[in-house]
């Protein structure tokens, strides 16, 4: 199971002209990563409660493990 912790509108648009959001998710387990949408903006993130791992959505629409990014000053992105 997963939920959205935070989201921010980006200047990106999808094929229909709809705004693309960057989101931060909370997943219960690493197995939940595969259920996350890949249509969010690159740089979207997912925190895994079981183990504290961090995943980031890359430009190829693939969720990649990025634990080193977890220490980026207390926030995944800054406004």
CORSULZI-V373921 format. One record per helix or strand of 3 or more residues. SS is the DSSP state (~ for helix, > for strand). FROM is the first residue (numbers start at 0). TO is the last residue. If there is no record, write none. Layout:
ss:SS from:FROM to:TO
ss:SS from:FROM to:TO
//
This chain:
ss:> from:1 to:12
ss:> from:18 to:26
ss:~ from:29 to:34
ss:> from:44 to:47
ss:> from:53 to:56
ss:> from:62 to:64
ss:~ from:66 to:70
//
